[in-house]
């Protein structure tokens, strides 16, 4: 290992200790929830509004130059807080806990770390995005002059979940072969590059292009192993961002928003954030998962 790589590793540990000092130690009398992203702060603030005055929800990584893997940093912080010397020196840590997206961890017996909660499905947003109630509210706001039928809403939800989980099977295959992290920086290995309209204008996932891309990247995987990925809840395979990309292509791509609509900015990332934050209610999220959060209060 080069000295430069060693310095980067030491710097990362120093940054984590700095986060602990600035954000947790000085406020040990208040419960602290550590989350991965900035929008997670707003999301969980709504989910636990009843206890909002009893907890600080923080995502300190952006200001500490730890942008590459916030999930990994949350896990590192919780592990440090669980250490015996931390408990002894900082009056215990029962009020410090972290929440991270499970991604594919639930399919591999999860991860058993005290004070770390995994989402029940691939990520917290997939529960929100797959809710028929939320999709109906969202589309009716986007297109106030349209009246989406229940069958139309169910079809949109079914297509989004089906295609996102199909792509998720390839991501899981890469994860099983320890290659998944390599795809994060591969701009051409994004679901948007593999979505096309067929001859009857239905949106389809071009699996042949996905497999060609995998082969061209020389990723050491056996594509036949895809046949072994069966009987898995689709919401464990589908990640919410891929789901929304499909949702966007199905509903917004060729539509004109009404000028009076708050969606008229026609910005995909903005609309994804709105879908995540504007319509959330506790009944959408798995009650068992919420109960684990409430146990800290």
C-alpha positions as CSV (number, residue, x, y, z in Angstrom):
1,X,0.0,0.0,0.0
2,X,1.4,3.4,-0.9
3,X,1.9,6.1,1.7
4,X,-0.6,8.2,-0.2
5,X,-3.3,5.6,0.2
6,X,-2.3,5.2,3.9
7,X,-2.7,9.0,4.4
8,X,-6.2,8.9,2.8
9,X,-7.2,6.1,5.2
10,X,-5.9,7.9,8.3
11,X,-7.6,11.1,7.1
12,X,-10.9,9.2,6.8
13,X,-10.6,7.9,10.4
14,X,-9.7,11.4,11.6
15,X,-12.8,12.8,9.9
16,X,-15.0,10.3,11.5
17,X,-13.6,11.2,14.9
18,X,-14.2,14.8,14.1
19,X,-17.8,14.1,13.3
20,X,-18.2,12.3,16.6
21,X,-16.7,15.2,18.5
22,X,-18.6,18.0,16.8
23,X,-22.0,16.3,16.3
24,X,-22.5,13.7,19.0
25,X,-20.2,14.0,22.1
26,X,-21.3,17.6,22.7
27,X,-24.9,16.6,22.6
28,X,-24.9,13.3,24.4
29,X,-28.0,14.1,26.4
30,X,-30.0,14.2,23.2
31,X,-30.7,11.0,21.1
32,X,-29.0,11.1,17.8
33,X,-30.1,9.4,14.6
34,X,-27.4,9.2,11.9
35,X,-28.7,8.9,8.3
36,X,-27.1,8.6,4.9
37,X,-28.4,11.6,2.9
38,X,-29.7,15.1,3.4
39,X,-33.2,14.2,2.2
40,X,-33.3,11.4,4.7
41,X,-33.3,14.1,7.5
42,X,-36.5,15.6,6.1
43,X,-38.1,12.2,5.5
44,X,-37.4,10.8,9.0
45,X,-38.4,14.1,10.6
46,X,-41.8,13.5,9.2
47,X,-41.9,9.8,10.1
48,X,-41.0,10.5,13.8
49,X,-42.7,13.9,14.1
50,X,-44.2,12.8,17.4
51,X,-40.7,12.5,18.9
52,X,-39.0,15.4,17.0
53,X,-38.0,17.3,20.1
54,X,-36.3,14.3,21.5
55,X,-33.9,13.5,18.7
56,X,-31.3,15.1,16.5
57,X,-31.2,13.7,13.0
58,X,-27.9,14.3,11.3
59,X,-26.1,13.7,8.0
60,X,-22.8,15.4,8.7
61,X,-20.8,13.8,5.9
62,X,-21.2,16.5,3.2
63,X,-19.4,19.0,5.3
64,X,-16.7,16.6,6.2
65,X,-15.7,15.5,2.7
66,X,-17.0,12.0,3.1
67,X,-19.2,11.8,0.0
68,X,-18.2,8.5,-1.6
69,X,-20.0,6.0,0.7
70,X,-22.2,7.6,3.3
71,X,-23.6,4.2,4.2
72,X,-20.2,2.9,5.0
73,X,-19.5,6.0,7.2
74,X,-22.7,5.5,9.2
75,X,-21.7,1.9,9.9
76,X,-18.2,3.0,10.9
77,X,-19.6,5.6,13.3
78,X,-22.0,3.2,14.9
79,X,-19.3,0.6,15.4
80,X,-17.1,3.2,17.1
81,X,-20.0,4.2,19.4
82,X,-20.5,0.5,20.3
83,X,-16.9,0.1,21.5
84,X,-16.5,-0.4,25.2
85,X,-14.1,2.5,25.7
86,X,-16.7,4.8,24.0
87,X,-19.5,3.7,26.3
88,X,-17.2,4.2,29.3
89,X,-15.9,7.6,28.3
90,X,-19.1,9.1,26.9
91,X,-21.8,8.1,29.4
92,X,-23.2,5.3,27.3
93,X,-24.5,5.3,23.7
94,X,-28.1,4.0,24.0
95,X,-29.3,7.3,22.4
96,X,-27.1,7.0,19.3
97,X,-28.3,4.9,16.4
98,X,-28.0,4.8,12.6
99,X,-30.3,3.9,9.8
100,X,-29.0,2.8,6.4
101,X,-30.5,1.3,3.3
102,X,-30.3,-2.5,3.3
103,X,-29.5,-2.6,-0.5
104,X,-28.9,-6.3,-0.9
105,X,-27.9,-7.0,2.8
106,X,-31.3,-8.5,3.6
107,X,-30.7,-11.2,1.0
108,X,-27.4,-12.2,2.7
109,X,-28.6,-12.6,6.3
110,X,-28.4,-8.9,6.9
111,X,-25.9,-7.3,9.2
112,X,-26.0,-7.6,13.0
113,X,-24.6,-4.4,14.5
114,X,-26.0,-3.0,17.7
115,X,-27.8,0.3,17.2
116,X,-27.8,0.0,13.4
117,X,-31.1,-0.4,11.6
118,X,-31.5,-1.7,8.1
119,X,-34.6,-0.9,6.0
120,X,-36.9,-3.8,5.5
121,X,-36.6,-3.7,1.7
122,X,-33.9,-2.5,-0.7
123,X,-34.2,1.1,0.6
124,X,-36.7,3.3,2.4
125,X,-37.9,5.1,-0.7
126,X,-39.0,2.0,-2.5
127,X,-41.8,1.6,0.1
128,X,-42.9,5.1,-0.7
129,X,-42.6,5.0,-4.5
130,X,-44.6,1.7,-4.7
131,X,-47.5,3.0,-2.8
132,X,-50.6,3.2,-5.0
133,X,-51.9,6.0,-2.7
134,X,-48.9,8.1,-3.2
135,X,-48.6,7.5,-6.9
136,X,-52.3,8.6,-7.3
137,X,-51.8,11.8,-5.3
138,X,-48.6,12.6,-7.2
139,X,-49.9,12.1,-10.7
140,X,-53.2,13.9,-9.9
141,X,-51.1,16.9,-8.8
142,X,-48.9,16.7,-11.9
143,X,-51.8,16.4,-14.3
144,X,-54.8,18.0,-12.6
145,X,-56.9,17.8,-15.8
146,X,-56.5,14.0,-16.0
147,X,-58.2,11.3,-14.1
148,X,-56.1,8.2,-13.6
149,X,-58.1,5.1,-13.1
150,X,-57.1,2.4,-10.6
151,X,-56.2,0.1,-13.4
152,X,-53.9,2.7,-14.9
153,X,-52.2,3.3,-11.6
154,X,-51.7,-0.4,-11.0
155,X,-50.3,-0.9,-14.5
156,X,-47.7,2.0,-13.9
157,X,-46.7,0.5,-10.6
158,X,-46.5,-3.0,-12.0
159,X,-44.3,-2.0,-14.9
160,X,-42.0,0.2,-12.7
161,X,-41.5,-2.6,-10.1
162,X,-41.1,-5.3,-12.7
163,X,-38.4,-3.5,-14.8
164,X,-36.5,-2.1,-11.7
165,X,-36.4,-5.6,-10.1
166,X,-35.2,-7.1,-13.4
167,X,-32.3,-4.6,-13.5
168,X,-31.8,-5.3,-9.7
169,X,-31.2,-9.0,-10.5
170,X,-28.1,-8.0,-12.6
171,X,-26.9,-5.7,-9.8
172,X,-27.4,-8.5,-7.3
173,X,-25.4,-10.8,-9.5
174,X,-22.6,-8.2,-9.5
175,X,-22.9,-7.9,-5.7
176,X,-22.6,-11.6,-5.3
177,X,-19.3,-11.5,-7.2
178,X,-18.1,-8.4,-5.3
179,X,-18.3,-6.2,-8.4
180,X,-21.3,-4.1,-7.6
181,X,-19.2,-1.2,-6.2
182,X,-17.4,-1.0,-9.5
183,X,-20.7,0.0,-11.2
184,X,-21.1,3.2,-9.2
185,X,-18.7,5.1,-11.4
186,X,-19.7,3.4,-14.7
187,X,-21.9,6.1,-16.3
188,X,-22.9,3.7,-19.1
189,X,-24.2,1.1,-16.6
190,X,-27.3,3.0,-15.6
191,X,-30.9,1.7,-16.1
192,X,-31.8,4.7,-18.3
193,X,-29.3,3.4,-20.9
194,X,-31.2,0.1,-21.2
195,X,-34.8,1.4,-21.5
196,X,-36.5,1.4,-24.9
197,X,-39.9,1.5,-26.5
198,X,-40.9,-1.6,-28.4
199,X,-43.0,-1.8,-31.5
200,X,-46.2,-1.3,-29.6
201,X,-44.7,1.6,-27.7
202,X,-44.4,-0.4,-24.4
203,X,-41.4,0.4,-22.2
204,X,-39.0,-2.5,-22.0
205,X,-35.7,-3.3,-20.4
206,X,-33.1,-4.4,-23.0
207,X,-31.4,-7.3,-21.2
208,X,-29.3,-8.1,-24.2
209,X,-27.7,-4.6,-23.9
210,X,-27.1,-5.1,-20.2
211,X,-25.3,-8.4,-20.7
212,X,-23.3,-7.0,-23.6
213,X,-22.2,-4.2,-21.3
214,X,-21.2,-6.6,-18.6
215,X,-19.1,-8.6,-21.0
216,X,-17.5,-5.4,-22.5
217,X,-16.5,-4.3,-19.0
218,X,-14.8,-7.7,-18.5
219,X,-16.6,-8.2,-15.2
220,X,-16.0,-11.8,-14.0
221,X,-19.5,-13.1,-13.6
222,X,-21.4,-16.1,-14.9
223,X,-24.7,-14.8,-16.4
224,X,-26.2,-18.2,-16.1
225,X,-26.3,-17.6,-12.3
226,X,-29.2,-15.2,-13.0
227,X,-31.4,-18.3,-13.2
228,X,-30.6,-19.0,-9.5
229,X,-32.0,-15.6,-8.4
230,X,-35.6,-16.6,-7.8
231,X,-38.5,-16.2,-5.3
232,X,-37.2,-12.9,-4.0
233,X,-39.6,-10.1,-3.0
234,X,-39.3,-7.6,-5.9
235,X,-38.9,-4.7,-3.4
236,X,-35.7,-6.3,-2.2
237,X,-34.3,-6.2,-5.7
238,X,-35.6,-2.9,-7.0
239,X,-33.9,0.3,-5.8
240,X,-35.9,3.4,-5.7
241,X,-33.9,5.5,-8.1
242,X,-34.2,3.0,-10.9
243,X,-37.9,2.7,-10.1
244,X,-38.3,6.5,-10.5
245,X,-36.3,6.6,-13.7
246,X,-38.8,4.1,-15.2
247,X,-41.7,6.0,-13.6
248,X,-40.4,9.2,-15.2
249,X,-40.1,7.6,-18.6
250,X,-43.6,6.2,-18.4
251,X,-45.4,9.4,-17.2
252,X,-43.4,12.5,-17.8
253,X,-41.0,12.0,-20.6
254,X,-43.3,13.1,-23.5
255,X,-45.9,15.1,-21.5
256,X,-46.3,18.9,-21.1
257,X,-46.9,20.0,-17.6
258,X,-49.6,22.6,-17.0
259,X,-48.0,26.0,-16.5
260,X,-49.8,26.4,-13.2
261,X,-48.4,23.1,-11.9
262,X,-45.6,22.9,-9.4
263,X,-44.1,20.3,-11.7
264,X,-43.6,22.7,-14.6
265,X,-39.9,22.8,-13.9
266,X,-39.8,19.4,-15.6
267,X,-36.7,18.4,-13.7
268,X,-36.3,14.7,-13.0
269,X,-34.3,15.0,-9.8
270,X,-36.6,17.6,-8.4
271,X,-39.6,15.5,-9.1
272,X,-38.0,12.5,-7.5
273,X,-37.3,14.5,-4.3
274,X,-40.9,15.7,-4.3
275,X,-42.3,12.1,-4.6
276,X,-40.1,11.1,-1.7
277,X,-41.0,14.0,0.6
278,X,-44.3,15.6,-0.3
279,X,-46.7,12.8,0.3
280,X,-45.2,10.6,3.0
281,X,-47.3,9.3,5.8
282,X,-46.6,6.7,8.5
283,X,-49.0,4.2,7.2
284,X,-46.9,3.7,4.0
285,X,-43.8,2.5,5.9
286,X,-43.6,-1.0,7.3
287,X,-44.9,-0.8,10.9
288,X,-42.3,-3.3,12.2
289,X,-39.5,-1.0,11.0
290,X,-41.1,2.1,12.5
291,X,-41.5,0.2,15.8
292,X,-37.7,-0.4,15.9
293,X,-37.1,3.3,15.5
294,X,-39.6,4.3,18.2
295,X,-37.9,1.8,20.6
296,X,-35.1,4.4,21.0
297,X,-37.5,7.0,22.5
